[in-house]
């Protein structure tokens, strides 16, 4: 896309003042807003809008670069004009992409609220991504190569916070830059981690653990008892505890508490709800208990975080 190419044109070899570019693209059946933050060594590009009817956008990358892409809402199908190549990115997906003078198109499906963000950077910026780049023979064949990234909860939360910064306009570039670095680190860790292989458990057991995790995610407010959860995934309580710990380095109970806290943290940053209501939304009728648990995870109390959000330039000490 032209906006990404323009961002790449402005990349320098060293950090410089952030340059922000905003533009609106009007199509017969869609209206998109594109915002790019160029930080010298990398650019973060946001695409948002409404698509009433599927349409295509031509791609002509005249650069060799790497990118991370995150689709919050929407579906984008990338195809090549030169080769039999096709990649479909759906809502909630994340990819590491290698671009090498690629010519093709992107098909954007109907979407009420499209949200996509790219982090684009040149080879040499992060050694870990260079390793993936240089060992990818697909580059020579297609000019565009992608690797799926497991969109873990920390990655999803970080992406969502990019779209809901809730900070002052003056601090926005610094906020975007910080969150982009965080995403780069999380994705590098995800691409190079081999947790399933290090756990020593079978693929069947691994599937059970992921099923258990998914059940807990759907029922965070009212999670099943451990023995009921084990029964739901076809194992016993002892085995599930052991396998869950091996994969996620925590217990099912602790996982639920952690996810509640992460969601509460995000709600504090993205809403004006009272802390009492947020506590109740995440299973805590006792606000003091909620606050102490929250402090244990984040080192700041809920009210302190809320105040910090409203006045990001202050240095608060949670009391």
C-alpha positions as CSV (number, residue, x, y, z in Angstrom):
1,X,0.0,0.0,0.0
2,X,1.3,3.5,-0.8
3,X,1.1,4.6,2.8
4,X,3.5,1.8,3.9
5,X,5.8,2.6,1.0
6,X,5.9,6.2,1.9
7,X,6.7,5.3,5.5
8,X,9.5,3.1,4.3
9,X,10.9,5.9,2.2
10,X,11.2,8.1,5.3
11,X,13.0,5.4,7.4
12,X,16.5,6.4,8.5
13,X,19.3,4.3,10.0
14,X,19.0,6.0,13.4
15,X,16.3,7.3,15.6
16,X,14.9,10.7,14.8
17,X,11.9,12.8,15.7
18,X,8.7,11.1,15.0
19,X,6.9,12.1,11.8
20,X,3.2,11.5,11.6
21,X,1.2,11.3,8.4
22,X,-2.6,11.0,8.2
23,X,-4.7,10.6,5.1
24,X,-8.3,9.5,4.2
25,X,-9.0,7.2,1.3
26,X,-12.5,7.4,-0.2
27,X,-13.7,4.6,-2.3
28,X,-17.2,4.0,-3.7
29,X,-17.9,1.3,-1.1
30,X,-15.4,2.1,1.6
31,X,-13.8,4.9,3.5
32,X,-10.4,4.3,5.2
33,X,-8.2,6.4,7.4
34,X,-4.5,5.7,7.4
35,X,-2.1,7.0,10.0
36,X,1.6,6.3,10.0
37,X,4.1,7.1,12.8
38,X,7.7,7.0,11.5
39,X,10.3,6.6,14.2
40,X,13.4,6.5,11.9
41,X,14.2,2.8,12.3
42,X,10.7,1.6,12.0
43,X,7.1,2.8,11.2
44,X,3.8,1.9,12.8
45,X,0.9,2.2,10.3
46,X,-2.8,2.1,11.3
47,X,-5.7,1.3,8.9
48,X,-9.2,1.9,10.1
49,X,-12.6,2.4,8.4
50,X,-15.8,0.9,7.2
51,X,-16.2,-1.4,4.2
52,X,-19.7,-1.7,2.7
53,X,-18.6,-3.9,-0.2
54,X,-15.5,-6.0,-0.7
55,X,-12.8,-4.3,-2.8
56,X,-9.2,-4.7,-3.8
57,X,-6.2,-2.4,-3.4
58,X,-3.1,-2.9,-5.6
59,X,0.3,-3.6,-3.9
60,X,3.6,-2.6,-5.4
61,X,6.4,-2.8,-2.9
62,X,9.5,-1.3,-4.3
63,X,11.4,-2.0,-1.1
64,X,12.9,-5.0,0.7
65,X,11.6,-4.9,4.2
66,X,10.0,-6.9,7.1
67,X,6.8,-6.3,8.9
68,X,4.5,-7.5,11.7
69,X,0.8,-7.3,10.9
70,X,-2.2,-7.5,13.3
71,X,-5.8,-7.7,12.2
72,X,-8.1,-6.7,15.1
73,X,-11.3,-6.6,12.9
74,X,-11.7,-7.6,9.3
75,X,-10.4,-10.0,6.7
76,X,-7.7,-9.3,4.2
77,X,-6.6,-11.7,1.4
78,X,-3.2,-11.0,-0.2
79,X,-2.4,-12.5,-3.6
80,X,0.5,-12.2,-6.0
81,X,0.4,-11.1,-9.6
82,X,3.5,-13.1,-10.3
83,X,3.1,-16.4,-8.4
84,X,0.5,-18.8,-7.1
85,X,0.5,-17.2,-3.7
86,X,-2.4,-16.5,-1.3
87,X,-2.6,-15.5,2.3
88,X,-5.8,-14.8,4.3
89,X,-5.5,-12.7,7.5
90,X,-8.6,-12.9,9.7
91,X,-9.8,-11.0,12.8
92,X,-7.4,-11.7,15.7
93,X,-4.6,-12.9,13.6
94,X,-0.9,-11.9,13.6
95,X,1.8,-12.4,11.0
96,X,5.5,-11.9,10.5
97,X,5.9,-10.9,6.8
98,X,8.9,-10.6,4.5
99,X,8.5,-8.3,1.5
100,X,10.9,-8.4,-1.5
101,X,9.7,-6.1,-4.3
102,X,6.3,-7.7,-4.2
103,X,3.6,-7.0,-6.8
104,X,0.0,-8.1,-6.0
105,X,-3.2,-7.0,-4.4
106,X,-5.2,-7.0,-1.1
107,X,-8.8,-7.9,-1.0
108,X,-10.7,-6.3,1.9
109,X,-13.9,-8.1,2.9
110,X,-17.0,-6.3,4.1
111,X,-16.4,-5.0,7.6
112,X,-18.3,-2.6,9.9
113,X,-15.1,-1.4,11.7
114,X,-11.9,-2.4,10.0
115,X,-8.8,-2.2,12.3
116,X,-5.4,-3.3,11.2
117,X,-1.9,-2.2,12.3
118,X,1.5,-2.8,10.7
119,X,5.0,-2.4,12.2
120,X,7.4,-2.1,9.2
121,X,11.2,-2.2,9.5
122,X,14.3,-2.9,7.4
123,X,16.5,-5.9,7.7
124,X,19.1,-5.4,10.3
125,X,16.8,-3.6,12.8
126,X,16.3,-6.7,15.0
127,X,18.7,-9.7,14.7
128,X,16.0,-12.3,15.7
129,X,13.8,-11.3,12.7
130,X,16.8,-11.3,10.4
131,X,17.4,-15.0,11.3
132,X,13.9,-15.8,10.1
133,X,14.4,-13.7,7.0
134,X,17.7,-15.2,5.9
135,X,16.5,-18.8,6.4
136,X,13.3,-18.3,4.4
137,X,13.8,-19.8,0.9
138,X,10.2,-18.7,0.1
139,X,11.5,-15.2,-0.3
140,X,13.3,-16.0,-3.5
141,X,10.2,-17.6,-5.0
142,X,7.3,-15.3,-4.0
143,X,8.7,-11.9,-3.0
144,X,6.3,-12.0,0.0
145,X,6.4,-14.6,2.8
146,X,4.4,-14.8,5.9
147,X,4.6,-16.7,9.2
148,X,1.7,-17.0,11.5
149,X,2.3,-15.7,15.0
150,X,0.4,-17.1,17.9
151,X,-1.7,-14.1,19.0
152,X,-1.2,-14.6,22.8
153,X,-3.2,-12.6,25.2
154,X,-0.4,-10.2,25.9
155,X,0.0,-9.6,22.2
156,X,-3.8,-9.0,21.8
157,X,-3.9,-6.7,24.7
158,X,-1.0,-4.7,23.4
159,X,-2.6,-4.3,20.0
160,X,-5.9,-3.3,21.5
161,X,-4.1,-0.6,23.6
162,X,-2.5,0.8,20.5
163,X,-6.0,1.5,19.2
164,X,-7.2,2.9,22.6
165,X,-4.2,5.0,23.7
166,X,-6.1,7.3,26.0
167,X,-3.1,9.6,26.4
168,X,-2.5,13.2,25.6
169,X,-1.8,14.2,21.9
170,X,1.6,15.4,22.9
171,X,2.5,12.0,24.4
172,X,0.9,9.9,21.7
173,X,4.0,9.3,19.5
174,X,6.0,8.2,22.6
175,X,3.1,5.9,23.6
176,X,2.8,4.4,20.1
177,X,6.6,3.9,20.0
178,X,6.7,2.2,23.4
179,X,3.8,-0.2,22.5
180,X,5.4,-1.0,19.2
181,X,8.6,-2.0,20.8
182,X,6.6,-4.1,23.2
183,X,4.9,-5.9,20.3
184,X,8.2,-6.4,18.6
185,X,9.5,-8.1,21.7
186,X,6.4,-10.2,22.3
187,X,6.3,-11.4,18.7
188,X,10.1,-12.2,18.6
189,X,9.5,-14.3,21.8
190,X,6.5,-16.0,20.3
191,X,8.2,-16.9,17.0
192,X,11.3,-18.3,18.7
193,X,9.7,-20.0,21.7
194,X,9.2,-23.8,21.5
195,X,7.1,-24.3,24.7
196,X,5.3,-27.3,23.5
197,X,8.5,-29.1,22.7
198,X,10.1,-28.2,26.0
199,X,7.2,-29.4,28.1
200,X,7.8,-33.1,27.4
201,X,4.0,-33.8,27.1
202,X,2.3,-35.4,24.2
203,X,0.4,-33.6,21.4
204,X,-2.8,-35.1,22.8
205,X,-2.1,-33.7,26.3
206,X,-1.2,-30.3,24.7
207,X,-4.5,-30.2,22.9
208,X,-6.3,-31.0,26.2
209,X,-4.5,-28.1,27.9
210,X,-5.4,-25.7,25.1
211,X,-9.0,-26.9,25.3
212,X,-9.0,-26.3,29.1
213,X,-7.5,-22.8,28.6
214,X,-10.2,-22.0,26.0
215,X,-13.0,-23.1,28.4
216,X,-11.5,-20.9,31.1
217,X,-11.3,-17.9,28.7
218,X,-15.0,-18.3,28.0
219,X,-16.0,-18.6,31.6
220,X,-13.6,-16.3,33.5
221,X,-16.3,-15.0,35.7
222,X,-17.7,-18.5,36.6
223,X,-14.9,-21.0,35.8
224,X,-15.6,-24.7,36.4
225,X,-14.1,-26.5,39.3
226,X,-10.8,-28.1,38.5
227,X,-12.2,-31.7,38.6
228,X,-15.1,-30.6,36.3
229,X,-12.7,-28.9,33.9
230,X,-10.6,-32.1,33.8
231,X,-13.7,-34.1,33.0
232,X,-14.7,-31.7,30.2
233,X,-11.3,-32.2,28.4
234,X,-11.2,-36.0,29.1
235,X,-8.5,-36.3,31.8
236,X,-8.2,-36.3,35.6
237,X,-7.5,-33.5,38.0
238,X,-3.9,-34.4,38.8
239,X,-2.9,-34.8,35.1
240,X,-4.5,-31.5,34.1
241,X,-2.8,-29.6,36.8
242,X,0.6,-31.0,35.8
243,X,0.1,-30.5,32.1
244,X,-1.4,-27.0,32.5
245,X,1.6,-26.0,34.6
246,X,4.0,-27.4,32.0
247,X,2.5,-25.4,29.2
248,X,1.5,-22.1,30.8
249,X,3.8,-22.1,33.9
250,X,0.9,-21.5,36.2
251,X,-2.2,-23.3,37.6
252,X,-5.7,-23.1,36.1
253,X,-6.8,-21.1,39.1
254,X,-3.9,-18.6,38.8
255,X,-4.5,-18.3,35.1
256,X,-8.1,-17.2,35.7
257,X,-7.0,-14.5,38.2
258,X,-4.3,-13.3,35.9
259,X,-6.7,-12.9,33.0
260,X,-9.3,-11.2,35.1
261,X,-6.6,-8.7,36.2
262,X,-5.5,-8.1,32.6
263,X,-9.0,-7.4,31.5
264,X,-9.7,-5.2,34.4
265,X,-6.5,-3.2,33.6
266,X,-7.6,-2.7,30.1
267,X,-11.1,-1.6,31.2
268,X,-9.7,1.0,33.5
269,X,-7.7,2.4,30.6
270,X,-10.5,2.3,28.1
271,X,-13.6,3.3,30.1
272,X,-14.9,5.8,32.7
273,X,-16.6,3.2,34.8
274,X,-16.2,3.4,38.6
275,X,-13.6,1.1,40.1
276,X,-16.3,-0.7,42.0
277,X,-18.2,-1.5,38.8
278,X,-15.0,-2.7,37.1
279,X,-14.3,-4.9,40.1
280,X,-17.8,-6.4,39.9
281,X,-17.4,-6.9,36.2
282,X,-14.5,-9.2,36.9
283,X,-15.9,-11.2,39.7
284,X,-15.0,-9.1,42.8
285,X,-17.7,-7.8,45.1
286,X,-15.1,-6.8,47.6
287,X,-13.3,-3.8,46.1
288,X,-10.5,-3.9,48.6
289,X,-9.7,-7.5,47.7
290,X,-9.8,-6.5,44.0
291,X,-7.4,-3.6,44.6
292,X,-4.9,-5.7,46.6
293,X,-4.9,-8.4,43.9
294,X,-4.5,-5.8,41.2
295,X,-1.6,-4.2,43.0
296,X,0.1,-7.7,43.3
297,X,0.0,-8.0,39.5
298,X,0.8,-4.5,38.3
299,X,2.4,-2.6,41.2
300,X,-0.2,0.1,41.1
301,X,-3.7,0.2,42.6
302,X,-6.8,0.6,40.3
303,X,-7.5,4.2,41.4
304,X,-3.9,5.1,40.9
305,X,-4.0,3.7,37.3
306,X,-7.2,5.6,36.6
307,X,-5.7,8.8,37.9
308,X,-2.5,8.2,35.9
309,X,-4.6,7.7,32.8
310,X,-6.3,11.1,33.3
311,X,-3.1,12.8,34.0
312,X,-0.3,10.9,32.2
313,X,2.4,13.5,32.9
314,X,2.1,13.1,36.6
315,X,4.3,10.6,38.6
316,X,1.9,9.0,41.0
317,X,2.5,6.8,43.9
318,X,-0.3,4.4,44.5
319,X,-1.5,4.5,48.1
